[in-house]
Amino acid sequence: MDKRNNYFNRLIKNMMIAVILILAVFLSIREASEAGKKADLSKAEELVKEGAGFGVSYIWRHQYPAAVWDEEKNGNETGKNEGSIGSAFFHFLMNQSPLFRFAGGGSKGDSAYEEADPSYQGYLESGKFYEEHSFLLYDGGEESGEDGSVNAGTKNAQGEQIPETSSGQETADTNDQNQGQDVNAGKNDSLTCAASNVWPIVGTTYRKEQLADYDFLMKHFYSIHTSTTAGRDLMKADHFLAEDFTLEGGNDKPQILIYHTHSQEEFADHGPDKPDATVVGIGTYLTRLLTDKGYNVIHDTSVYDLQNGKLDRNKAYTYALEGITGILQKNPSIEVILDIHRDGVNESLHMVNQVNGKPTAPIMFFNGVSQTPEGPIEYLPNPYREKNLAFSFQMQLDSAAYFPNLTRKIYIKGLRYNQHLRARSSLIEVGAQTNTYQEALNAMEPLAEVLDMVLKGN
């Protein structure tokens, strides 16, 4: 008797499986023929589930009528036909298939598959990161001024929006200024700006005690984009001040590389009568100024943001990395890398200040920290991140002391921006598209002086 029952049970089981397969094939063919060229895979999947579930339910109902749910009663209460034992049995069988779970048919979706393959979750997360952070591929440009402010979308250490002055440089309050050094006073060990025998101190200086205060540091020197964070563990002024950026090699070999990831950035008066009014033009002038000071400078004028004659900034940093890496391989003596840009702001905003008696476009030092609010970006390591931050910080301090109104706050954003190749790397925004070429050229003169101060270890 038991053998006979086992035989019938196996027979019923085999019949169920056969019916499932046959129904799946026929319903798939039916759906494909009705859809024609416009296939709807989601609908086909739904029909297979419903049809197969109904078929199994039908066999189950006739073989074991006492075990069938009261479908009519449940249908009146829920309005659904998914409560049958056959349907539940079908879904149980299908959920055992890894392929079905991978395709999204399981109730857990992606999380069910990740249990068997953790690398799949990594793939999903990296794709999500690229989708959410694609805007980080650009520099300070459009994001830093699209709403008419100088550093739009930035927050202070407390997560509050930071109001900006017309130059983007927030002035220290009166008490803070009184704690700093008086203008035209001599250099002393408690101050943090460079010593100069040529330029008098005419701006604001700071004491180490002030800069040791994290909140003071972030308020007066930095704008942090919402794509990243800059915590107390990273932003340490005493470490930044302790760095010595004196060049190690002589000028018999190349020392400084100037290039332009976005070479097509132009100024307001660019045109046929002034074709040089671009970031490449001001890079040429900065090259000349630094060469006159005795530095050996290479100016890379390669175009990295045009592809097939069309502007394409999506991969400009990738192309620039390939180009400047080749230059560094041929010239390993290079110790300083400067990527010169100009910002993009609201058309109604014209940033210009008097510096050394000349109308000057303000500059902005830009740091990428390879970090989002969720943590470090592991695939974009930068062994020189702290040194890059120190390099821009020292230039910012010297600018504030000797050339007030020259700089905006240092801008910090989430990606790397090719600042991982040398310890003295900086991305520098010079004015914006609303500045004239002459205003941008005027900024190169004090910039060359500040660079000279830091690179001579003053």
C-alpha positions as CSV (number, residue, x, y, z in Angstrom):
1,M,0.0,0.0,0.0
2,D,2.8,2.4,1.0
3,K,4.7,1.6,-2.3
4,R,1.5,2.3,-4.2
5,N,1.0,5.7,-2.5
6,N,4.7,6.6,-3.1
7,Y,4.3,5.7,-6.7
8,F,1.2,8.0,-7.1
9,N,3.0,10.8,-5.2
10,R,6.0,10.7,-7.5
11,L,3.7,10.5,-10.5
12,I,1.8,13.6,-9.3
13,K,5.0,15.5,-8.6
14,N,6.4,14.7,-12.1
15,M,3.1,15.7,-13.7
16,M,3.2,19.1,-11.9
17,I,6.7,19.8,-13.1
18,A,5.9,18.8,-16.6
19,V,2.8,21.0,-16.6
20,I,4.8,23.9,-15.3
21,L,7.4,23.5,-18.1
22,I,4.8,23.1,-20.8
23,L,2.8,26.0,-19.7
24,A,5.9,28.2,-19.4
25,V,6.9,27.4,-23.0
26,F,3.4,27.8,-24.5
27,L,2.7,31.0,-22.6
28,S,6.2,32.4,-23.6
29,I,5.5,31.7,-27.3
30,R,2.0,33.2,-26.9
31,E,3.3,36.4,-25.4
32,A,6.1,36.7,-28.0
33,S,3.7,36.3,-30.9
34,E,1.3,38.9,-29.5
35,A,4.0,41.4,-28.7
36,G,5.7,41.1,-32.0
37,K,8.8,43.2,-32.3
38,K,7.9,45.1,-29.2
39,A,8.7,42.5,-26.6
40,D,7.5,43.1,-23.0
41,L,9.5,40.8,-20.9
42,S,8.0,41.9,-17.6
43,K,4.5,41.1,-18.9
44,A,5.7,37.7,-20.2
45,E,7.1,36.9,-16.8
46,E,3.9,37.9,-15.1
47,L,1.8,35.6,-17.5
48,V,4.1,32.7,-16.9
49,K,3.8,33.1,-13.2
50,E,0.0,33.4,-13.3
51,G,-0.5,30.6,-15.8
52,A,1.8,28.1,-14.2
53,G,0.3,28.9,-10.8
54,F,-3.2,28.3,-12.1
55,G,-2.2,25.0,-13.7
56,V,-0.6,23.7,-10.6
57,S,-3.5,24.9,-8.6
58,Y,-5.9,23.0,-10.9
59,I,-4.0,19.7,-10.5
60,W,-3.8,20.2,-6.8
61,R,-7.5,21.0,-6.5
62,H,-8.5,17.7,-8.2
63,Q,-6.1,15.5,-6.4
64,Y,-6.4,17.0,-2.9
65,P,-9.7,18.9,-2.7
66,A,-9.7,19.0,1.1
67,A,-6.4,20.9,1.1
68,V,-7.5,23.7,-1.2
69,W,-8.1,27.2,0.2
70,D,-11.6,28.5,0.0
71,E,-10.6,30.6,-3.0
72,E,-14.1,32.1,-3.5
73,K,-14.3,33.4,0.0
74,N,-10.7,34.7,0.0
75,G,-11.4,36.3,-3.4
76,N,-14.3,38.2,-2.1
77,E,-12.2,39.4,0.9
78,T,-9.0,40.2,-0.9
79,G,-9.9,40.6,-4.5
80,K,-6.8,38.4,-5.5
81,N,-6.2,34.9,-6.8
82,E,-2.8,34.5,-5.3
83,G,-3.8,32.6,-2.1
84,S,-4.0,29.1,-3.6
85,I,-1.6,26.4,-2.4
86,G,-0.7,25.7,-6.0
87,S,0.4,29.3,-6.6
88,A,2.4,29.3,-3.4
89,F,4.0,26.0,-4.4
90,F,5.0,27.4,-7.8
91,H,6.6,30.4,-6.3
92,F,8.5,28.3,-3.8
93,L,9.9,26.2,-6.6
94,M,10.9,29.2,-8.7
95,N,12.5,31.0,-5.8
96,Q,15.0,28.1,-5.5
97,S,16.5,29.1,-8.8
98,P,19.5,31.5,-8.6
99,L,18.8,32.7,-12.1
100,F,15.2,33.6,-11.1
101,R,16.5,35.5,-8.1
102,F,19.1,37.3,-10.1
103,A,16.5,38.4,-12.6
104,G,14.6,40.1,-9.8
105,G,11.8,37.5,-9.5
106,G,12.5,36.8,-5.8
107,S,10.9,38.8,-3.1
108,K,14.2,40.1,-1.9
109,G,15.4,41.4,-5.3
110,D,19.1,42.3,-5.3
111,S,19.6,41.5,-1.6
112,A,18.8,37.8,-2.2
113,Y,21.5,37.4,-4.8
114,E,24.1,39.3,-2.9
115,E,24.1,36.6,-0.2
116,A,25.6,34.2,-2.8
117,D,27.9,36.8,-4.4
118,P,29.0,39.8,-2.3
119,S,30.9,41.2,-5.3
120,Y,27.5,41.8,-7.0
121,Q,26.6,44.2,-4.2
122,G,29.9,46.1,-4.8
123,Y,29.0,46.3,-8.5
124,L,25.6,47.8,-7.7
125,E,27.0,50.3,-5.2
126,S,29.7,51.5,-7.6
127,G,27.1,52.0,-10.3
128,K,24.9,53.9,-7.9
129,F,27.8,56.1,-6.9
130,Y,28.6,57.1,-10.5
131,E,24.9,57.8,-11.1
132,E,24.6,60.0,-8.0
133,H,28.0,61.8,-8.2
134,S,28.5,62.3,-12.0
135,F,28.4,66.1,-11.4
136,L,31.7,65.7,-9.4
137,L,33.6,65.1,-12.7
138,Y,33.5,68.9,-13.2
139,D,35.6,71.3,-11.2
140,G,34.3,74.3,-9.2
141,G,32.7,75.7,-12.4
142,E,29.0,75.6,-12.8
143,E,28.2,74.2,-9.4
144,S,30.1,77.0,-7.5
145,G,28.1,79.9,-9.0
146,E,25.0,78.7,-10.7
147,D,22.6,80.6,-8.4
148,G,24.5,83.9,-8.6
149,S,26.6,83.5,-5.4
150,V,30.3,82.9,-5.5
151,N,30.4,79.6,-3.7
152,A,26.9,78.2,-4.2
153,G,26.0,75.0,-2.5
154,T,28.6,75.3,0.3
155,K,28.2,74.9,4.0
156,N,30.2,75.7,7.1
157,A,31.4,73.3,9.7
158,Q,27.9,73.2,11.3
159,G,26.2,72.4,8.0
160,E,24.8,75.9,7.6
161,Q,24.8,77.9,4.4
162,I,27.6,80.4,4.2
163,P,26.9,83.9,2.9
164,E,29.6,85.3,0.7
165,T,30.8,88.7,-0.1
166,S,31.2,90.0,-3.6
167,S,34.7,88.6,-3.8
168,G,33.9,85.3,-2.1
169,Q,36.4,86.0,0.7
170,E,34.7,86.3,4.1
171,T,36.5,89.0,6.1
172,A,37.5,88.2,9.7
173,D,35.5,90.1,12.3
174,T,37.1,93.1,14.0
175,N,38.2,91.2,17.1
176,D,39.9,88.6,15.0
177,Q,41.8,91.2,13.0
178,N,42.9,92.9,16.1
179,Q,44.4,89.7,17.3
180,G,46.4,89.4,14.1
181,Q,49.4,91.4,13.1
182,D,49.2,95.1,12.4
183,V,49.8,96.0,8.8
184,N,53.4,96.8,7.7
185,A,54.7,95.2,10.9
186,G,57.7,92.9,10.8
187,K,57.5,89.1,10.7
188,N,57.5,87.2,14.0
189,D,57.4,83.6,14.9
190,S,53.8,83.7,16.2
191,L,52.5,84.6,12.8
192,T,51.9,82.3,9.9
193,C,52.5,84.2,6.7
194,A,55.7,84.0,4.7
195,A,58.5,86.5,5.2
196,S,59.1,88.9,2.3
197,N,61.8,91.6,1.8
198,V,59.9,92.9,-1.2
199,W,56.2,93.1,-0.3
200,P,54.9,94.8,2.9
201,I,52.1,93.2,4.9
202,V,49.0,95.2,4.0
203,G,46.3,92.6,4.7
204,T,45.2,90.2,7.4
205,T,47.5,87.9,9.2
206,Y,46.7,85.2,11.7
207,R,48.3,83.6,14.8
208,K,48.8,79.9,15.2
209,E,46.4,79.9,18.2
210,Q,43.6,81.2,15.9
211,L,44.2,78.7,13.2
212,A,44.3,75.8,15.8
213,D,40.6,76.5,16.3
214,Y,38.8,74.2,13.8
215,D,35.7,76.3,13.7
216,F,37.7,79.5,13.1
217,L,39.7,77.8,10.4
218,M,36.7,76.5,8.5
219,K,34.8,79.8,8.8
220,H,37.5,82.0,7.4
221,F,39.3,79.8,4.9
222,Y,37.1,77.1,3.4
223,S,34.0,76.4,1.4
224,I,33.0,72.8,1.6
225,H,30.9,71.4,-1.2
226,T,28.0,69.2,-0.2
227,S,29.6,66.2,-2.0
228,T,32.2,65.8,0.7
229,T,33.3,66.5,4.3
230,A,36.4,68.0,5.8
231,G,36.6,66.9,9.5
232,R,38.9,67.7,12.3
233,D,41.0,64.7,11.6
234,L,41.9,66.1,8.2
235,M,41.9,69.9,8.6
236,K,44.8,70.5,10.9
237,A,46.4,73.9,10.5
238,D,49.5,73.1,12.5
239,H,50.3,70.2,10.1
240,F,49.7,72.4,7.1
241,L,52.0,75.0,8.4
242,A,54.7,72.5,9.2
243,E,55.1,71.4,5.6
244,D,58.2,72.7,3.8
245,F,57.5,73.2,0.0
246,T,61.0,74.5,-0.9
247,L,61.9,73.0,-4.2
248,E,64.6,70.3,-4.0
249,G,66.1,70.4,-7.5
250,G,67.8,73.2,-9.4
251,N,66.4,75.0,-12.4
252,D,68.6,73.2,-14.9
253,K,65.7,70.8,-15.4
254,P,61.9,71.4,-15.5
255,Q,60.5,72.2,-12.1
256,I,56.9,73.4,-12.7
257,L,54.2,72.1,-15.0
258,I,51.2,74.3,-15.9
259,Y,48.3,72.8,-17.9
260,H,44.6,73.2,-18.4
261,T,42.1,70.3,-18.1
262,H,39.5,72.7,-19.5
263,S,41.4,74.6,-22.1
264,Q,38.3,75.9,-23.8
265,E,37.3,78.1,-20.9
266,E,37.2,81.7,-22.2
267,F,36.8,85.2,-20.7
268,A,34.2,87.8,-21.4
269,D,36.0,89.6,-24.2
270,H,37.2,86.6,-26.1
271,G,36.7,86.9,-29.8
272,P,38.4,87.1,-33.2
273,D,40.2,90.2,-32.1
274,K,41.3,88.6,-28.9
275,P,41.7,84.9,-29.4
276,D,44.1,84.5,-26.5
277,A,41.5,85.5,-23.9
278,T,41.3,82.0,-22.5
279,V,42.8,80.1,-19.6
280,V,45.6,79.0,-21.9
281,G,46.4,82.7,-22.5
282,I,46.7,83.4,-18.7
283,G,48.7,80.2,-18.4
284,T,51.2,81.5,-20.9
285,Y,51.6,84.7,-18.9
286,L,52.0,82.9,-15.6
287,T,54.7,80.8,-17.3
288,R,56.6,83.9,-18.3
289,L,56.3,85.5,-14.9
290,L,57.7,82.3,-13.2
291,T,60.4,81.9,-15.8
292,D,61.5,85.5,-15.1
293,K,61.9,84.5,-11.4
294,G,64.3,81.8,-12.4
295,Y,62.0,78.7,-12.5
296,N,62.1,76.1,-15.2
297,V,58.5,75.9,-16.4
298,I,56.7,73.7,-18.9
299,H,53.4,75.0,-20.2
300,D,51.2,72.2,-21.6
301,T,48.7,73.7,-24.0
302,S,47.2,70.4,-25.1
303,V,43.4,70.3,-25.5
304,Y,41.7,67.7,-23.2
305,D,38.1,68.9,-23.3
306,L,37.4,68.7,-27.0
307,Q,36.5,65.4,-28.7
308,N,35.8,65.3,-32.5
309,G,35.6,69.1,-32.5
310,K,32.9,69.1,-29.8
311,L,33.2,70.3,-26.2
312,D,33.2,67.2,-23.9
313,R,34.2,67.6,-20.3
314,N,32.9,64.2,-19.1
315,K,36.3,62.6,-19.6
316,A,38.5,65.7,-19.6
317,Y,40.3,64.7,-16.4
318,T,40.9,61.2,-17.7
319,Y,42.5,62.6,-20.9
320,A,44.4,65.2,-19.0
321,L,45.8,62.5,-16.6
322,E,47.1,60.5,-19.6
323,G,48.7,63.6,-21.1
324,I,50.4,65.0,-18.0
325,T,51.5,61.5,-16.9
326,G,53.4,61.3,-20.1
327,I,55.0,64.7,-19.5
328,L,56.1,63.6,-16.0
329,Q,57.6,60.4,-17.2
330,K,59.8,62.4,-19.6
331,N,60.5,65.1,-16.9
332,P,60.6,63.4,-13.5
333,S,62.3,66.5,-12.1
334,I,58.9,68.3,-12.1
335,E,57.8,69.1,-8.5
336,V,54.9,71.5,-9.0
337,I,51.7,70.9,-11.0
338,L,49.2,73.7,-11.6
339,D,45.9,73.2,-13.4
340,I,44.6,76.6,-14.4
341,H,40.9,77.1,-14.9
342,R,38.3,79.9,-14.7
343,D,35.0,79.5,-12.8
344,G,31.5,79.6,-14.1
345,V,29.0,81.9,-12.3
346,N,25.7,83.6,-12.9
347,E,26.0,86.1,-15.8
348,S,24.9,88.9,-13.5
349,L,27.9,88.4,-11.2
350,H,31.1,90.2,-12.0
351,M,33.9,89.4,-9.5
352,V,36.6,92.1,-9.5
353,N,38.8,93.7,-6.8
354,Q,41.6,96.2,-6.6
355,V,44.9,94.4,-6.0
356,N,48.0,96.5,-6.2
357,G,46.0,99.2,-7.8
358,K,44.7,97.0,-10.6
359,P,41.2,95.6,-11.3
360,T,41.8,91.9,-10.6
361,A,39.8,88.8,-11.0
362,P,39.9,86.9,-7.7
363,I,41.5,83.4,-7.7
364,M,40.3,80.4,-5.8
365,F,42.5,77.4,-4.8
366,F,40.6,74.2,-5.3
367,N,41.2,70.9,-3.5
368,G,39.8,67.4,-4.2
369,V,39.9,65.2,-1.2
370,S,38.8,61.8,-2.6
371,Q,36.0,61.6,-0.1
372,T,32.2,61.7,0.1
373,P,30.1,62.1,3.2
374,E,30.0,58.3,3.4
375,G,33.7,58.0,3.5
376,P,36.9,57.7,1.4
377,I,36.6,56.9,-2.3
378,E,38.8,53.8,-2.4
379,Y,39.4,53.7,-6.1
380,L,40.7,57.3,-6.1
381,P,43.6,57.2,-3.7
382,N,45.7,60.4,-3.2
383,P,48.9,59.9,-1.2
384,Y,49.5,63.6,-1.3
385,R,46.1,64.8,-0.2
386,E,47.3,66.4,3.1
387,K,50.3,68.0,1.3
388,N,48.0,69.4,-1.4
389,L,45.8,70.9,1.3
390,A,48.8,72.4,3.0
391,F,50.2,73.8,-0.3
392,S,47.0,75.7,-1.0
393,F,46.6,76.8,2.6
394,Q,50.1,78.4,2.7
395,M,49.4,80.2,-0.5
396,Q,46.0,81.4,0.9
397,L,47.7,82.8,4.1
398,D,50.3,84.6,2.1
399,S,47.7,86.1,-0.3
400,A,45.7,87.4,2.7
401,A,48.7,89.1,4.2
402,Y,50.3,90.6,1.1
403,F,47.6,90.8,-1.5
404,P,44.2,91.2,0.2
405,N,41.1,90.5,-1.9
406,L,43.1,88.4,-4.3
407,T,41.6,85.1,-3.2
408,R,38.2,83.6,-2.5
409,K,37.9,80.8,0.1
410,I,39.6,77.5,-0.7
411,Y,37.0,75.3,-2.3
412,I,36.9,71.6,-1.3
413,K,35.1,69.0,-3.3
414,G,34.8,65.2,-3.3
415,L,36.9,63.7,-6.2
416,R,40.6,63.8,-6.8
417,Y,41.0,66.0,-9.9
418,N,44.5,64.6,-10.8
419,Q,46.0,66.0,-7.6
420,H,47.7,62.7,-6.7
421,L,50.8,63.0,-8.9
422,R,52.8,65.5,-6.9
423,A,52.8,66.9,-3.3
424,R,52.7,70.4,-4.7
425,S,49.6,70.1,-6.9
426,S,46.9,72.7,-7.1
427,L,43.8,73.4,-9.2
428,I,43.4,77.2,-9.5
429,E,40.3,79.0,-10.6
430,V,41.0,82.5,-12.0
431,G,37.9,84.7,-12.1
432,A,34.9,83.5,-14.1
433,Q,33.4,83.9,-17.6
434,T,32.2,87.4,-16.7
435,N,35.7,88.7,-16.1
436,T,37.8,90.4,-18.8
437,Y,41.0,88.9,-20.0
438,Q,43.0,91.8,-18.5
439,E,41.4,91.2,-15.1
440,A,42.5,87.6,-15.2
441,L,46.0,88.6,-16.4
442,N,46.3,91.0,-13.5
443,A,45.7,88.1,-11.1
444,M,48.7,86.2,-12.5
445,E,51.2,88.8,-11.1
446,P,50.3,88.4,-7.4
447,L,49.8,84.6,-7.9
448,A,53.4,84.3,-9.2
449,E,54.6,86.2,-6.1
450,V,52.7,84.0,-3.7
451,L,54.0,80.8,-5.4
452,D,57.5,82.2,-5.2
453,M,57.1,82.8,-1.5
454,V,55.9,79.2,-0.8
455,L,58.4,77.5,-3.1
456,K,61.3,79.3,-1.5
457,G,60.3,78.2,1.9
458,N,59.8,81.6,3.4
